[in-house]
Amino acid sequence: MKVILLDFNIPDIDIKKEELEKHVFFTFLVDGISRACSHQLVRHRPASYSQQSQRYVSMKKFPYVKPESLEDKYVETEMGRFSFDEVMSFLGSVYESFVETGVPKEDARFVLPNACSTRIVFTMSGRELIHFLRLRTCNRAQWEIREMAVKMLKLLREKLPEIFEKVGPVCYMTGVCPEGEKTCGRQREVVSFFENL
Ligand SMILES: Cc1cc2nc3c(=O)[nH]c(=O)nc-3n(C[C@H](O)[C@H](O)[C@H](O)COP(=O)(O)OP(=O)(O)OC[C@H]3O[C@@H](n4cnc5c(N)ncnc54)[C@H](O)[C@@H]3O)c2cc1C
């Protein structure tokens, strides 16, 4: 996964920090995340997104994201024993065979999995970005979007420490975990991680 902070603007206006957050915009490019991850990202509504299309590009040897938990796993089926990589390769050939028989790429892609990797550019206001980071740097967030959010936060802290030093999951920002019985129970460890990011 590659995360790049493409651009941001800090307007030169004399207003309170909380007001300024609404007028600052950040543009990121993220490459090599799964479609499962990008689907979660685009649920954040006050933002603009441009995502690589699957309609026109050939996806025969599609790049994909492989979760660590599937690293050495095999699945036993009536057709044999398959690793995750073999399943991906099989789906790539099914896709290609459909395209060769004249099925449009925009339809053949229906056999492609959530693991397919993608590239996406997005722009968020400072306020939305902080909201996104609060939710997605939390241990409750799914690992891939969390990894992406942590990389984004790291870049932001390098460029604008005065705004982003205090940003992280809710427990880090407020001292209280709002997750109730779903808490990860590792608040001290999490706070220390974000203090030293
Ligand atoms: C740990 C975790 C688990 C999740 N699990 C699921 C799941 O199982 N199923 C699922 O469907 N989703 C799930 N989500 C996604 C979640 O439901 C939200 O869609 C997503 O986090 C976007 O956040 P948001 O709605 O707070 O705000 P955003 O879309 O980021 O918007 C930010 C804020 O802007 C305001 N806003 C935005 N749009 C509007 C609007 N139209 N009207 C009024 N106010 C608006 C709201 O105040 C909102 O809080 C999960 C998210 C997390 C972090």
The ligand as a Gaussian input file, in Angstrom:
#p B3LYP/6-31G(d) Opt

LIG

0 1
 C      -15.486000       0.166000      13.137000
 C      -16.501000       0.437000      12.062000
 C      -17.395000      -0.545000      11.710000
 C      -18.361000      -0.313000      10.719000
 N      -19.230000      -1.306000      10.384000
 C      -20.197000      -1.077000       9.464000
 C      -21.156000      -2.085000       9.114000
 O      -21.135000      -3.198000       9.655000
 N      -22.092000      -1.793000       8.176000
 C      -22.159000      -0.570000       7.569000
 O      -23.043000      -0.352000       6.735000
 N      -21.265000       0.385000       7.878000
 C      -20.299000       0.182000       8.796000
 N      -19.411000       1.194000       9.102000
 C      -19.504000       2.467000       8.386000
 C      -20.274000       3.538000       9.206000
 O      -21.588000       3.109000       9.429000
 C      -20.274000       4.895000       8.482000
 O      -20.971000       4.780000       7.261000
 C      -18.890000       5.401000       8.149000
 O      -18.047000       5.245000       9.252000
 C      -18.981000       6.877000       7.732000
 O      -18.974000       7.666000       8.889000
 P      -20.086000       8.718000       9.320000
 O      -21.428000       8.247000       8.902000
 O      -19.855000       9.074000      10.736000
 O      -19.773000       9.993000       8.576000
 P      -19.202000      10.581000       7.222000
 O      -19.924000      10.058000       6.034000
 O      -17.722000      10.503000       7.244000
 O      -19.664000      12.051000       7.475000
 C      -19.138000      12.827000       8.567000
 C      -20.235000      13.548000       9.276000
 O      -20.876000      14.433000       8.362000
 C      -22.254000      14.471000       8.645000
 N      -23.001000      13.995000       7.471000
 C      -22.502000      13.384000       6.374000
 N      -23.461000      13.115000       5.498000
 C      -24.613000      13.543000       6.042000
 C      -25.961000      13.537000       5.623000
 N      -26.342000      13.052000       4.440000
 N      -26.873000      14.065000       6.453000
 C      -26.532000      14.563000       7.647000
 N      -25.260000      14.595000       8.127000
 C      -24.319000      14.106000       7.323000
 C      -22.508000      13.579000       9.858000
 O      -22.421000      14.369000      11.010000
 C      -21.338000      12.638000       9.807000
 O      -21.003000      12.070000      11.050000
 C      -18.430000       0.958000      10.072000
 C      -17.531000       1.966000      10.443000
 C      -16.575000       1.717000      11.424000
 C      -15.619000       2.824000      11.791000

